[in-house]
């Protein structure tokens, strides 16, 4: 079993430092980097705040001509909860692309695919 490295909340680490030192990155930092890269690649990156239905992905990506993707962002090493997995499967069955991103390295693959 691998040991977790405790990092005080007051220390701000960039994703490069986290990757280099194999530190766990918070979801908010991954989401910030995702938003930055998606916008730079021409995607309209919308935050989904669906109150009536739990389990929907965090982000909706839209791009011309009619491209739609959903992205669930998680802290490093975390995965989608069972309810989220259920919603992701339903969206995929409807023909949508749904991604779970828990590493900054995965962002480029999702945005460029």
N, C-alpha and C positions, 0 to 999 in steps of 0.2 A: 504494500500500500504506500502510495507517495504522500509525503508530508506537505501540508499547506504552508505557504509562507505568509505570515501576518504582516501587513503593511498599514501603518497608521493612515487614517483618512486624510490627515493634513498634508501628506505627501502626494504631490501630483506627478503621475507618471504618464509619459506619452506611450502610444501603442508600440513604438519601436523599442523603448526601454522595457516594456512588459514582455515583448517577444524575446528580446535579448536575454533577459533575466528569468524567463519562464514564469512570470508572475501571472496571477489570475486577473483578468481585466473585467471591470464592471460593465454591466449591460449599457449604462448611459454613455460610456466612452465608445463602445462598439457602435452604438446607435448614432452618435455624433459623427464618427468617421464614415459610417454608411451613408448618412444624409449628405455629407460633403462630397463623397465620391459619386454617388448617384446623380446629384444635381450637376456636377461637373461633366458627367457623361450624357447629359441631356434628358434625364428622367425627371418627371414631376413626382416628388417623393412626399406622399401624404401620410400623416399620422392618423391611424384608425382608432377612434375612441367610441366603440359601439357598446352602449350601456345595456341594451336589451339582450344581447347575446354574448356570453363569455366565450373565450377561446379563440376569437378571431386574431389573425396575425397583427403585428404592431404597425407595419407599413404597407401601403399600397403604392406601387410604382406604375406610372403611366407614361407612354412614349408614343410618338407618331411613328408609324401609322397603326393605331389601334392595339398597341402592345400593352399587356397588363400582367403584372407579377405581384405576388404577395411575399412579404418577408417577415419572419419572426426572429427577433433579435434576443439573444441570451448572453449571459455572462460566460466567460471562458469555462469550458468543461460542463456547462449545463445543457439540458436538452428540453424539448417541448414537454409540457405536462400532458397526461392522458387526454383531457378534454381538448386541448389544443391539437393534439395528434388526430383526434376524431374530426375536428373542423377542417384540418389540413387535408385529410383524406377526402372529405366531402367536396372541398374546393377543387382538388385534383380530378376527382371523378367528373366534375363539371367542365373540365378542360383547362383550368387555370394552372399556372406555374406557382408553386409554393416552396419557399426555401426557409430553412432554419439556419441562422448564422450565429456561431458562437466563437468565431475567430476572425480577426481582421483580414487574415490571408484569404478567407472565403468570399470577401466582398467583391473583389474584381471578377471572380468566376461567375457570380450571380448577375452582376451588372452587364457584363460583356456577353453573356449567353443569349 
